[in-house]
Amino acid sequence: MKLINTIGIGAMMFAAVACSTNPITGRRSLQLANDAEIASMAAQEYQKTITQSKIISGTTQAKSVANVGTRIKNAAYNYYKTLGREGDLTNYQWEFKLIDNKQINAWCMPGGKVAVYTGIMPVTQNDTGLAVVMGHEVSHALAGHGNERISQAMVAQLGGAVIGSQVSGGQWGAIFEQVYPIGAQVGLMAYGRKQELEADQMGLYLMGMAGYDPRQAIPFWQRMESASTGAQRPPEFLSTHPGPENRQAALNSYMDKALTYYRAAGGK
């Protein structure tokens, strides 16, 4: 019994130390994995995807992806810097690519590797709509949602081995691929509803900080829902997301704070 209690106490202490607090939303999450290792593996998978895809460059849409992404990541950096937490972003090597693909989708790998598919561009309509998408996806990376999902899988599959730091390279690789499917499925992240809602909240704040009107997030998500009407299944971008009523209610609850950031950035 003493041994069980000792293990239980040790696990709780380990979990407490491994908890990370999101500096933008205040949400705490369990993040056991090494961020540098995750970013390195994500960069390798991103490069494979880029090599196997048709990248659009030099067009108005491609420039918009690069410009909006840069404004979002700069806004995040400036915010983190005000908190003295710019060191949290050490492992981020940002890239923003537009991929010729009809899927209504976009994603951001840990470490800041972003892909936007041409299929989602008609739904965004303009740079502000694109800022909703990119703010949301960048937020998944900044919030460490990949680390959180990997950590949950590590605990579920390996139990005490995680506490004892006995995770082998093969086990680690298998867990990474479970959370971040490789090949044609890259980018289809298995995020949970809490993480999606946090990405909505954080993305709303980031787009406001970057000078994009956060009020345009609600009509964007309405367009996304309309894009899935009549389809056999919703776009991958919506596959694990909250229902439209819950999403809109949550966005409205965050709006006043998002508008504060927007007006501080010069918006009206």
Wavefront OBJ file of the C-alpha trace (Angstrom):
o trace
v 0.000 0.000 0.000
v 2.844 2.377 0.845
v 4.421 1.673 -2.540
v 1.153 2.405 -4.348
v 0.700 5.619 -2.383
v 4.283 6.648 -3.115
v 3.802 6.046 -6.826
v 0.515 7.932 -6.758
v 2.033 10.901 -4.947
v 5.013 10.854 -7.291
v 2.729 10.853 -10.300
v 0.755 13.805 -8.969
v 3.949 15.748 -8.228
v 5.299 14.921 -11.687
v 2.040 16.034 -13.310
v 2.082 19.273 -11.336
v 5.596 20.081 -12.501
v 4.718 19.137 -16.096
v 1.647 21.384 -16.239
v 1.911 24.338 -18.581
v -0.126 27.554 -18.336
v -1.218 29.271 -21.537
v -0.163 32.932 -21.151
v -3.039 34.168 -23.310
v -5.996 32.120 -22.025
v -4.738 31.029 -18.599
v -5.689 27.391 -19.252
v -3.430 24.772 -17.671
v -2.602 21.535 -19.474
v -0.364 18.507 -19.008
v 2.659 18.708 -21.312
v 5.209 15.973 -20.646
v 6.995 15.780 -23.994
v 10.054 17.736 -25.092
v 9.002 20.702 -27.240
v 12.275 20.763 -29.177
v 11.883 17.095 -30.140
v 8.274 17.627 -31.178
v 9.220 20.655 -33.294
v 12.033 18.704 -34.959
v 9.792 15.769 -35.889
v 7.044 18.126 -37.044
v 9.499 19.996 -39.269
v 10.527 16.722 -40.918
v 6.908 15.778 -41.659
v 6.153 19.288 -42.886
v 9.071 19.154 -45.293
v 7.844 15.826 -46.674
v 4.409 17.328 -47.252
v 5.829 20.426 -48.931
v 7.994 18.277 -51.201
v 5.021 16.150 -52.238
v 2.603 19.058 -52.745
v 2.167 21.820 -55.274
v 3.130 25.026 -53.499
v 1.583 28.252 -54.777
v 3.912 31.248 -54.652
v 3.936 34.777 -56.037
v 0.149 35.064 -56.328
v -2.069 37.471 -54.417
v -3.382 34.600 -52.297
v 0.095 33.298 -51.520
v 1.224 36.773 -50.476
v -1.835 37.098 -48.254
v -0.998 33.817 -46.497
v 2.568 35.007 -45.864
v 1.545 38.512 -44.766
v -1.312 37.466 -42.490
v 0.778 34.700 -40.948
v 3.630 37.099 -40.270
v 1.325 39.623 -38.599
v -0.208 36.916 -36.409
v 3.146 35.486 -35.291
v 4.567 38.983 -34.677
v 1.552 39.850 -32.535
v 2.097 36.681 -30.514
v 5.792 37.422 -30.063
v 5.099 40.978 -28.899
v 2.516 39.752 -26.401
v 4.809 37.066 -25.017
v 7.589 39.646 -24.774
v 5.458 41.924 -22.593
v 5.190 39.002 -20.165
v 8.895 38.209 -20.333
v 8.027 34.853 -21.921
v 9.479 35.297 -25.397
v 11.779 32.383 -24.516
v 8.705 30.133 -24.864
v 8.961 30.698 -28.630
v 12.575 29.554 -29.023
v 11.624 26.364 -30.886
v 9.403 28.135 -33.419
v 10.748 28.418 -36.956
v 7.795 29.896 -38.804
v 6.821 29.010 -42.355
v 3.596 29.923 -44.142
v 2.775 27.987 -47.315
v -0.221 27.960 -49.645
v -0.847 24.452 -51.011
v -2.826 23.743 -54.165
v -5.467 21.443 -52.702
v -9.276 21.577 -52.994
v -9.815 20.535 -49.375
v -11.280 23.211 -47.143
v -8.474 22.962 -44.647
v -5.487 24.617 -42.970
v -3.127 23.488 -40.219
v -0.108 24.453 -38.160
v 2.421 21.906 -36.942
v 4.250 22.350 -33.612
v 7.129 24.731 -34.120
v 5.189 27.031 -36.442
v 4.975 25.162 -39.753
v 1.755 26.396 -41.374
v -0.093 25.172 -44.456
v -3.208 26.762 -45.948
v -5.057 24.910 -48.719
v -6.416 26.801 -51.725
v -9.797 25.185 -51.043
v -10.344 27.327 -47.964
v -9.457 30.642 -49.614
v -12.923 31.286 -51.153
v -14.429 30.837 -47.688
v -12.035 33.313 -46.074
v -13.000 35.955 -48.701
v -10.335 38.423 -47.523
v -7.330 38.859 -45.235
v -9.512 39.224 -42.143
v -11.203 35.891 -42.815
v -7.772 34.397 -43.412
v -6.648 35.841 -40.068
v -9.442 33.882 -38.361
v -8.108 30.669 -39.894
v -4.435 31.344 -39.292
v -4.972 32.758 -35.815
v -6.839 29.589 -34.875
v -4.217 27.251 -36.335
v -1.220 29.153 -34.962
v -2.929 29.038 -31.564
v -2.917 25.241 -31.611
v 0.870 25.378 -31.898
v 1.441 28.184 -29.396
v -0.843 26.542 -26.827
v 1.134 23.305 -27.044
v -1.916 21.287 -28.029
v 0.301 18.795 -29.826
v 2.361 18.283 -26.674
v -0.838 17.931 -24.667
v -2.274 15.284 -27.001
v 1.029 13.417 -27.087
v 1.222 13.575 -23.293
v -2.290 12.166 -22.948
v -1.357 9.300 -25.269
v 1.900 8.697 -23.406
v 0.114 8.408 -20.064
v -2.635 6.196 -21.511
v -0.243 3.814 -23.262
v 2.855 3.843 -21.092
v 1.647 4.752 -17.624
v 4.464 4.665 -15.080
v 7.146 4.509 -17.768
v 6.400 8.164 -18.478
v 7.026 9.082 -14.856
v 10.266 7.166 -14.890
v 11.348 8.758 -18.203
v 11.613 5.271 -19.737
v 10.050 6.150 -23.093
v 12.033 4.613 -25.948
v 12.604 6.208 -29.319
v 10.281 3.721 -31.001
v 7.503 4.338 -28.514
v 7.915 8.093 -28.842
v 7.820 7.932 -32.646
v 4.699 5.771 -32.645
v 2.890 8.150 -30.314
v 3.885 11.159 -32.436
v 2.519 9.497 -35.571
v -0.696 8.634 -33.758
v -1.325 12.279 -32.937
v 0.094 13.662 -36.194
v -0.748 11.273 -39.039
v 1.974 11.204 -41.663
v 1.821 11.224 -45.441
v -1.420 12.265 -47.088
v -3.118 12.663 -43.711
v -0.638 15.168 -42.296
v -2.385 18.150 -40.819
v -5.469 16.229 -39.735
v -4.711 16.691 -36.065
v -6.639 14.760 -33.449
v -7.446 17.742 -31.238
v -10.193 17.635 -28.622
v -13.115 20.011 -28.239
v -11.504 21.859 -25.314
v -8.427 22.487 -27.434
v -10.531 23.643 -30.378
v -12.414 26.096 -28.176
v -9.147 27.367 -26.718
v -7.760 27.840 -30.234
v -10.905 29.833 -31.079
v -10.397 32.046 -28.030
v -6.669 32.495 -28.452
v -6.992 32.981 -32.214
v -9.605 35.682 -31.690
v -7.244 37.552 -29.368
v -4.261 37.130 -31.685
v -6.098 38.424 -34.740
v -7.187 41.445 -32.693
v -3.600 42.037 -31.556
v -2.516 41.808 -35.198
v -4.999 44.512 -36.227
v -7.732 42.321 -37.753
v -11.346 42.893 -36.694
v -12.291 39.919 -34.459
v -15.995 40.548 -35.099
v -15.485 39.012 -38.518
v -14.766 35.621 -36.933
v -18.454 34.821 -36.488
v -19.450 35.365 -40.147
v -16.385 33.386 -41.199
v -17.445 30.353 -39.141
v -20.968 30.729 -40.519
v -19.512 30.539 -44.023
v -17.561 27.453 -43.002
v -20.757 25.776 -41.831
v -22.494 26.742 -45.061
v -19.618 25.245 -47.050
v -20.383 21.876 -45.459
v -24.136 22.009 -46.119
v -25.185 19.178 -48.366
v -21.782 17.519 -48.224
v -21.440 13.910 -47.146
v -19.214 15.051 -44.330
v -18.017 18.454 -43.080
v -14.673 19.869 -44.181
v -11.727 18.382 -42.293
v -11.244 21.814 -40.745
v -14.556 21.289 -38.902
v -14.322 17.557 -38.210
v -13.570 17.792 -34.483
v -14.756 21.337 -33.868
v -17.565 22.479 -31.560
v -21.090 22.810 -32.914
v -21.970 26.167 -34.495
v -24.198 27.340 -31.631
v -21.590 26.549 -28.987
v -18.838 28.122 -31.070
v -20.748 31.353 -31.645
v -21.692 31.640 -27.965
v -18.057 31.124 -26.953
v -16.789 33.648 -29.508
v -19.274 36.235 -28.268
v -18.101 35.668 -24.702
v -14.512 36.431 -25.753
v -15.368 39.356 -28.030
v -15.057 42.295 -25.624
v -11.518 41.328 -24.678
v -10.622 40.642 -28.312
v -11.909 44.096 -29.274
v -9.748 45.626 -26.545
v -6.696 44.104 -28.224
v -7.962 45.188 -31.648
v -8.437 48.820 -30.586
v -5.039 48.852 -28.902
v -3.633 47.841 -32.298
v -5.374 50.807 -33.954
v -8.708 49.246 -34.903
v -12.120 50.817 -34.386
l 1 2 3 4 5 6 7 8 9 10 11 12 13 14 15 16 17 18 19 20 21 22 23 24 25 26 27 28 29 30 31 32 33 34 35 36 37 38 39 40 41 42 43 44 45 46 47 48 49 50 51 52 53 54 55 56 57 58 59 60 61 62 63 64 65 66 67 68 69 70 71 72 73 74 75 76 77 78 79 80 81 82 83 84 85 86 87 88 89 90 91 92 93 94 95 96 97 98 99 100 101 102 103 104 105 106 107 108 109 110 111 112 113 114 115 116 117 118 119 120 121 122 123 124 125 126 127 128 129 130 131 132 133 134 135 136 137 138 139 140 141 142 143 144 145 146 147 148 149 150 151 152 153 154 155 156 157 158 159 160 161 162 163 164 165 166 167 168 169 170 171 172 173 174 175 176 177 178 179 180 181 182 183 184 185 186 187 188 189 190 191 192 193 194 195 196 197 198 199 200 201 202 203 204 205 206 207 208 209 210 211 212 213 214 215 216 217 218 219 220 221 222 223 224 225 226 227 228 229 230 231 232 233 234 235 236 237 238 239 240 241 242 243 244 245 246 247 248 249 250 251 252 253 254 255 256 257 258 259 260 261 262 263 264 265 266 267 268
